[in-house]
């Protein structure tokens, strides 16, 4: 996409090239078909002044469906715990309606991460939670560590590949800090 931008220093029009990486077209793995003349909303994500390039994103003009999925997963569990259910009762209650584990089993990448975490000194228990389907697809494995811990110190991790999202609960002693988990998860993510 060619743009003309007004340069206030020289008081002239400058021609720049607008570029969109394929990963910035849509949150979904399937890209929409675009034709010349289509009107699209885009967000500027980077400007390369020497090359006169503007990098754009179409997908960043809409909410990330994964974050909506994660928010609904965590909000539902929190709401159920607010109703006086134990963590296990909450997980069981939540799993019944949307958990894909009975049909698809556990997400392979979540199982690998669980096995790795179980070898870490100070990790007492790792439990795989519900497996959900997201509206958006991930091209690579993505691993998220929730910022907040549950009242009993359990840390939540979300593993995502393709359209699949699986929750994981990690219980650890004081020997394993949040930063330790971030380091372990980062190292694991680099292997994918």
C-alpha positions as a Markdown table, in Angstrom:
| # | Residue | x | y | z |
|---|---|---|---|---|
| 1 | Unk | 0.0 | 0.0 | 0.0 |
| 2 | Unk | 1.5 | 3.3 | -1.0 |
| 3 | Unk | 1.0 | 6.3 | 1.3 |
| 4 | Unk | 1.7 | 10.0 | 0.9 |
| 5 | Unk | 2.7 | 11.6 | 4.2 |
| 6 | Unk | 3.3 | 15.3 | 4.7 |
| 7 | Unk | 6.9 | 16.1 | 6.0 |
| 8 | Unk | 6.5 | 19.1 | 8.2 |
| 9 | Unk | 10.3 | 19.8 | 8.1 |
| 10 | Unk | 10.6 | 20.2 | 4.4 |
| 11 | Unk | 6.9 | 21.0 | 3.8 |
| 12 | Unk | 6.7 | 18.3 | 1.1 |
| 13 | Unk | 4.8 | 15.0 | 0.5 |
| 14 | Unk | 6.8 | 11.9 | 1.0 |
| 15 | Unk | 5.9 | 8.6 | -0.5 |
| 16 | Unk | 6.1 | 5.6 | 1.9 |
| 17 | Unk | 5.3 | 2.0 | 1.5 |
| 18 | Unk | 2.7 | 0.4 | 3.9 |
| 19 | Unk | 3.5 | -3.3 | 4.7 |
| 20 | Unk | 1.4 | -5.9 | 6.5 |
| 21 | Unk | 3.1 | -9.2 | 7.5 |
| 22 | Unk | 0.8 | -12.2 | 7.0 |
| 23 | Unk | 0.8 | -12.8 | 10.7 |
| 24 | Unk | -0.7 | -9.4 | 11.2 |
| 25 | Unk | -3.7 | -9.9 | 8.8 |
| 26 | Unk | -6.0 | -11.9 | 11.1 |
| 27 | Unk | -6.1 | -13.6 | 14.5 |
| 28 | Unk | -7.3 | -16.8 | 12.7 |
| 29 | Unk | -5.0 | -19.2 | 10.8 |
| 30 | Unk | -7.1 | -18.8 | 7.7 |
| 31 | Unk | -6.5 | -15.5 | 6.1 |
| 32 | Unk | -9.3 | -13.5 | 4.6 |
| 33 | Unk | -9.1 | -13.0 | 0.8 |
| 34 | Unk | -8.3 | -9.4 | 0.0 |
| 35 | Unk | -8.8 | -7.6 | -3.3 |
| 36 | Unk | -7.6 | -4.3 | -4.6 |
| 37 | Unk | -9.9 | -1.5 | -3.5 |
| 38 | Unk | -10.9 | -3.2 | -0.2 |
| 39 | Unk | -11.2 | -0.7 | 2.6 |
| 40 | Unk | -9.6 | -2.0 | 5.8 |
| 41 | Unk | -8.9 | -0.6 | 9.2 |
| 42 | Unk | -5.2 | -0.9 | 10.2 |
| 43 | Unk | -3.0 | 0.0 | 13.1 |
| 44 | Unk | 0.6 | 1.3 | 12.7 |
| 45 | Unk | 2.9 | -1.0 | 14.6 |
| 46 | Unk | 6.3 | 0.2 | 13.3 |
| 47 | Unk | 7.8 | 3.0 | 11.2 |
| 48 | Unk | 11.1 | 2.5 | 9.4 |
| 49 | Unk | 12.0 | 6.1 | 8.4 |
| 50 | Unk | 15.3 | 5.4 | 6.5 |
| 51 | Unk | 13.5 | 2.8 | 4.3 |
| 52 | Unk | 10.2 | 4.8 | 4.2 |
| 53 | Unk | 8.2 | 1.8 | 5.3 |
| 54 | Unk | 5.2 | 1.8 | 7.6 |
| 55 | Unk | 4.3 | -1.6 | 9.1 |
| 56 | Unk | 0.6 | -2.1 | 9.7 |
| 57 | Unk | -1.6 | -4.6 | 11.5 |
| 58 | Unk | -5.2 | -5.4 | 10.6 |
| 59 | Unk | -5.7 | -7.9 | 13.4 |
| 60 | Unk | -4.7 | -5.5 | 16.2 |
| 61 | Unk | -7.7 | -3.3 | 15.4 |
| 62 | Unk | -9.9 | -6.0 | 17.0 |
| 63 | Unk | -9.6 | -7.7 | 20.5 |
| 64 | Unk | -7.5 | -10.8 | 20.7 |
| 65 | Unk | -9.9 | -13.8 | 20.9 |
| 66 | Unk | -7.4 | -15.8 | 22.8 |
| 67 | Unk | -7.3 | -13.2 | 25.6 |
| 68 | Unk | -11.1 | -13.3 | 25.6 |
| 69 | Unk | -10.9 | -17.1 | 26.0 |
| 70 | Unk | -8.3 | -16.9 | 28.7 |
| 71 | Unk | -10.3 | -14.2 | 30.5 |
| 72 | Unk | -13.5 | -16.3 | 30.4 |
| 73 | Unk | -11.6 | -19.3 | 31.6 |
| 74 | Unk | -10.1 | -17.5 | 34.6 |
| 75 | Unk | -13.2 | -15.4 | 35.3 |
| 76 | Unk | -15.4 | -18.6 | 35.4 |
| 77 | Unk | -13.0 | -20.4 | 37.8 |
| 78 | Unk | -12.8 | -17.3 | 40.0 |
| 79 | Unk | -16.6 | -16.9 | 40.0 |
| 80 | Unk | -17.1 | -20.5 | 40.9 |
| 81 | Unk | -14.6 | -20.3 | 43.8 |
| 82 | Unk | -16.5 | -17.2 | 45.0 |
| 83 | Unk | -19.6 | -19.5 | 45.3 |
| 84 | Unk | -17.7 | -21.5 | 48.0 |
| 85 | Unk | -16.6 | -24.4 | 45.8 |
| 86 | Unk | -13.3 | -26.1 | 46.4 |
| 87 | Unk | -10.7 | -25.8 | 43.6 |
| 88 | Unk | -11.4 | -29.4 | 42.5 |
| 89 | Unk | -15.2 | -28.9 | 42.6 |
| 90 | Unk | -14.7 | -25.7 | 40.6 |
| 91 | Unk | -12.6 | -27.4 | 38.0 |
| 92 | Unk | -15.0 | -30.3 | 37.8 |
| 93 | Unk | -18.0 | -28.0 | 37.5 |
| 94 | Unk | -16.3 | -25.9 | 34.8 |
| 95 | Unk | -14.9 | -28.8 | 32.8 |
| 96 | Unk | -18.3 | -30.4 | 32.2 |
| 97 | Unk | -19.7 | -27.8 | 29.9 |
| 98 | Unk | -16.7 | -27.0 | 27.6 |
| 99 | Unk | -13.8 | -29.2 | 28.4 |
| 100 | Unk | -12.6 | -31.1 | 25.3 |
| 101 | Unk | -10.4 | -33.5 | 27.2 |
| 102 | Unk | -12.9 | -36.4 | 27.2 |
| 103 | Unk | -13.0 | -36.1 | 23.4 |
| 104 | Unk | -9.5 | -35.1 | 22.5 |
| 105 | Unk | -7.4 | -36.0 | 25.5 |
| 106 | Unk | -4.7 | -33.6 | 26.9 |
| 107 | Unk | -2.8 | -31.2 | 24.7 |
| 108 | Unk | 0.5 | -32.9 | 23.9 |
| 109 | Unk | 2.5 | -29.7 | 24.6 |
| 110 | Unk | 0.8 | -29.3 | 28.0 |
| 111 | Unk | 1.7 | -32.9 | 28.9 |
| 112 | Unk | 5.4 | -32.2 | 27.9 |
| 113 | Unk | 5.5 | -29.0 | 30.0 |
| 114 | Unk | 3.8 | -30.9 | 32.9 |
| 115 | Unk | 6.5 | -33.6 | 32.8 |
| 116 | Unk | 9.3 | -30.9 | 32.7 |
| 117 | Unk | 7.8 | -29.0 | 35.6 |
| 118 | Unk | 7.4 | -32.1 | 37.7 |
| 119 | Unk | 11.2 | -32.5 | 37.6 |
| 120 | Unk | 11.9 | -29.1 | 39.0 |
| 121 | Unk | 12.9 | -29.1 | 42.7 |
| 122 | Unk | 10.2 | -27.4 | 44.7 |
| 123 | Unk | 7.3 | -28.1 | 42.4 |
| 124 | Unk | 5.0 | -30.2 | 44.5 |
| 125 | Unk | 2.1 | -30.9 | 42.0 |
| 126 | Unk | 1.2 | -30.1 | 38.4 |
| 127 | Unk | -2.4 | -30.7 | 37.4 |
| 128 | Unk | -3.7 | -30.4 | 33.9 |
| 129 | Unk | -7.1 | -28.6 | 33.7 |
| 130 | Unk | -9.7 | -28.1 | 31.0 |
| 131 | Unk | -8.8 | -28.1 | 27.3 |
| 132 | Unk | -10.8 | -25.6 | 25.4 |
| 133 | Unk | -11.2 | -24.5 | 21.8 |
| 134 | Unk | -10.3 | -20.9 | 21.0 |
| 135 | Unk | -11.8 | -18.9 | 18.1 |
| 136 | Unk | -8.3 | -17.8 | 17.1 |
| 137 | Unk | -5.4 | -20.0 | 16.0 |
| 138 | Unk | -1.8 | -19.8 | 17.2 |
| 139 | Unk | 0.9 | -20.7 | 14.7 |
| 140 | Unk | 3.3 | -21.7 | 17.4 |
| 141 | Unk | 3.1 | -23.0 | 21.0 |
| 142 | Unk | 2.3 | -20.1 | 23.3 |
| 143 | Unk | 2.6 | -20.5 | 27.1 |
| 144 | Unk | 1.1 | -17.9 | 29.5 |
| 145 | Unk | 1.7 | -17.7 | 33.3 |
| 146 | Unk | -1.2 | -15.9 | 35.1 |
| 147 | Unk | -0.1 | -12.8 | 37.0 |
| 148 | Unk | -2.2 | -13.6 | 40.1 |
| 149 | Unk | -1.9 | -16.7 | 42.2 |
| 150 | Unk | -4.8 | -18.4 | 43.8 |
| 151 | Unk | -5.2 | -18.0 | 47.6 |
| 152 | Unk | -3.5 | -21.3 | 48.2 |
| 153 | Unk | -0.4 | -20.3 | 46.1 |
| 154 | Unk | -1.4 | -22.3 | 43.0 |
| 155 | Unk | -0.1 | -20.7 | 39.8 |
| 156 | Unk | -2.1 | -21.0 | 36.6 |
| 157 | Unk | -0.5 | -21.6 | 33.2 |
| 158 | Unk | -2.2 | -21.7 | 29.9 |
| 159 | Unk | -0.7 | -23.6 | 27.0 |
| 160 | Unk | -2.0 | -22.9 | 23.5 |
| 161 | Unk | -1.3 | -24.5 | 20.1 |
| 162 | Unk | -3.5 | -24.0 | 17.0 |
| 163 | Unk | -7.1 | -23.7 | 18.3 |
| 164 | Unk | -6.5 | -25.7 | 21.4 |
| 165 | Unk | -6.0 | -24.1 | 24.9 |
| 166 | Unk | -5.3 | -26.0 | 28.0 |
| 167 | Unk | -5.1 | -24.8 | 31.6 |
| 168 | Unk | -2.5 | -26.1 | 34.1 |
| 169 | Unk | -2.2 | -25.6 | 37.9 |
| 170 | Unk | 1.2 | -25.6 | 39.5 |
| 171 | Unk | 1.6 | -26.0 | 43.3 |
| 172 | Unk | 5.1 | -25.3 | 44.6 |
| 173 | Unk | 7.0 | -24.6 | 47.7 |
| 174 | Unk | 8.8 | -21.3 | 48.4 |
| 175 | Unk | 11.9 | -22.7 | 46.6 |
| 176 | Unk | 10.3 | -22.0 | 43.2 |
| 177 | Unk | 9.7 | -18.3 | 42.5 |
| 178 | Unk | 7.5 | -16.8 | 39.8 |
| 179 | Unk | 10.6 | -15.8 | 38.0 |
| 180 | Unk | 11.9 | -19.4 | 38.1 |
| 181 | Unk | 8.7 | -20.5 | 36.4 |
| 182 | Unk | 9.0 | -17.7 | 33.8 |
| 183 | Unk | 12.6 | -18.8 | 33.0 |
| 184 | Unk | 11.6 | -22.5 | 32.7 |
| 185 | Unk | 8.6 | -21.6 | 30.5 |
| 186 | Unk | 10.7 | -19.3 | 28.3 |
| 187 | Unk | 13.3 | -22.1 | 27.8 |
| 188 | Unk | 10.6 | -24.6 | 26.9 |
| 189 | Unk | 8.9 | -22.2 | 24.5 |
| 190 | Unk | 12.2 | -21.6 | 22.6 |
| 191 | Unk | 12.3 | -25.4 | 21.9 |
| 192 | Unk | 9.1 | -25.2 | 19.8 |
